[in-house]
Amino acid sequence: MKFTLENNASANAIRSYSAEELRIGEHSIRSSCIVMADALIANWPPASLDELQLNHLEPIFELRPELVLLGTGARQRFAPAPIRLAFAEQRIGLEVMDLGAACRTFNILVQEDRRVAAALFLK
C-alpha cells in the first residue's frame, strides 16, 4: 500500500510499506527498523517479534519517545510480558498493532508533533 502525508517536510514519513520493504522518506528499508520524526535506525537486529529481546530495546529508550508503536508484521501479535514491563519501567507508552496500522498511526502522530517512535517488523 502506498500513501503520503507530509505537512512537515523535514520529518520522516512512512511513504509505503509491504512485507518486503518500507519507504521512509527517500530511504528503502528491507529489514526491521526504528523510526522517529527526526531519527531512523535501519537494520535493527531482531527480524521478528519472536527474536525481540530486552537488549534490543536500548536504541528505542535512548531516543526518549513518549510512545512506541510496535508494528508486528502482517498481523497483530502482543509483546511478551518482560518487554511490556520494560516500557512501563521507562514510563514510555507501548501500542502494539500490525505493520500497516503502525505505519499509518505513526504518520498521523508525527504530523501532530508527538514524540513517537515506531519499531517495525516486516515479518
ChimeraX attribute file (.defattr): number of C-alpha atoms within 10 A of each C-alpha:
attribute: neighborCount
match mode: 1-to-1
recipient: residues
	/A:1	7
	/A:2	10
	/A:3	13
	/A:4	12
	/A:5	14
	/A:6	17
	/A:7	11
	/A:8	13
	/A:9	9
	/A:10	10
	/A:11	18
	/A:12	22
	/A:13	28
	/A:14	24
	/A:15	21
	/A:16	18
	/A:17	21
	/A:18	16
	/A:19	14
	/A:20	10
	/A:21	15
	/A:22	24
	/A:23	17
	/A:24	18
	/A:25	16
	/A:26	10
	/A:27	14
	/A:28	14
	/A:29	17
	/A:30	17
	/A:31	20
	/A:32	24
	/A:33	21
	/A:34	21
	/A:35	24
	/A:36	23
	/A:37	22
	/A:38	13
	/A:39	12
	/A:40	16
	/A:41	14
	/A:42	15
	/A:43	13
	/A:44	17
	/A:45	13
	/A:46	16
	/A:47	16
	/A:48	16
	/A:49	20
	/A:50	12
	/A:51	9
	/A:52	15
	/A:53	13
	/A:54	12
	/A:55	8
	/A:56	14
	/A:57	15
	/A:58	9
	/A:59	12
	/A:60	19
	/A:61	16
	/A:62	8
	/A:63	16
	/A:64	15
	/A:65	17
	/A:66	15
	/A:67	19
	/A:68	25
	/A:69	24
	/A:70	26
	/A:71	29
	/A:72	26
	/A:73	22
	/A:74	16
	/A:75	13
	/A:76	16
	/A:77	15
	/A:78	16
	/A:79	17
	/A:80	12
	/A:81	8
	/A:82	11
	/A:83	17
	/A:84	16
	/A:85	14
	/A:86	14
	/A:87	18
	/A:88	12
	/A:89	8
	/A:90	11
	/A:91	13
	/A:92	18
	/A:93	14
	/A:94	20
	/A:95	15
	/A:96	18
	/A:97	21
	/A:98	21
	/A:99	27
	/A:100	22
	/A:101	18
	/A:102	24
	/A:103	26
	/A:104	18
	/A:105	16
	/A:106	26
	/A:107	24
	/A:108	14
	/A:109	15
	/A:110	22
	/A:111	16
	/A:112	12
	/A:113	12
	/A:114	15
	/A:115	17
	/A:116	24
	/A:117	28
	/A:118	27
	/A:119	22
	/A:120	28
	/A:121	24
	/A:122	24
	/A:123	19
